[in-house]
Structures are given as C-alpha cells and as structure tokens.
Amino acid sequence: MPSLLCTVSSCRYNDEKLCSLNTIDVSGGATKENTCCSSFSEASGSSNCTGCGTSETSIYCQAHDCTHNGNSTCHADSVDVCSDGHACECKETACNTYAQA
C-alpha cells in the first residue's frame, strides 16, 4: 500500500496532509496534468473528522498508462496528490507521482 501525501488543503478528507479515506480513486493519464483525485470533495469549512488521517491509503488507479499502475492499483512506494492552489473540484487536483509507462 502506498504512503500517501496530500497537499490539497481544500479537500474535506485532508487531515494535516494525510487522507482520512481508506481508498482513493485516481483517474486520467497521458500526462500528469490530466490526472486527478476523483475522490476529492471540497471542504465546507469544517472537517468531518479529527485525527483520522493515515499515510497508508489504497489507491484505485484509472491512469492505465502510468508505470506504477498494476491491474488498476497503484504500486508506487509513495504518492503525492497536489493542486495548483485552492481546488474546488477534482479536475483541479493531480497525481504528482504519475509517470508515463
């Protein structure tokens, strides 16, 4: 299971750069900019959990051309999900670990 670092601070599941979900979905491919965290949900101002983020998260990956993808599962040692500022929807996030096969 990859170690997940999430710097998308506007996501409701972000807990101090960790994700409070057990599994996330990454979609896209062809380039890093075309990937996104499909599990992203914009925070409404208050967190839905406290202290429940974990660095180890299962990642279902639809970026089939990524070198880390094996049978729709991410096999990278660590994964970095990021955004270029305040994300309001999943297409404003990216998998920074994506590497075209």
Rosetta blueprint (number, residue, H / E / L):
1 M L
2 P L
3 S E
4 L E
5 L E
6 C E
7 T L
8 V L
9 S L
10 S L
11 C E
12 R L
13 Y L
14 N E
15 D E
16 E L
17 K L
18 L E
19 C E
20 S L
21 L L
22 N L
23 T E
24 I E
25 D E
26 V E
27 S E
28 G L
29 G L
30 A L
31 T L
32 K H
33 E H
34 N H
35 T L
36 C E
37 C E
38 S L
39 S L
40 F L
41 S L
42 E E
43 A L
44 S L
45 G L
46 S L
47 S L
48 N L
49 C L
50 T L
51 G L
52 C L
53 G L
54 T E
55 S L
56 E E
57 T L
58 S E
59 I E
60 Y E
61 C E
62 Q L
63 A L
64 H L
65 D L
66 C E
67 T L
68 H L
69 N E
70 G E
71 N L
72 S L
73 T E
74 C E
75 H L
76 A L
77 D L
78 S E
79 V E
80 D E
81 V E
82 C E
83 S E
84 D L
85 G L
86 H L
87 A L
88 C L
89 E L
90 C H
91 K H
92 E H
93 T E
94 A E
95 C E
96 N L
97 T L
98 Y L
99 A L
100 Q E
101 A L
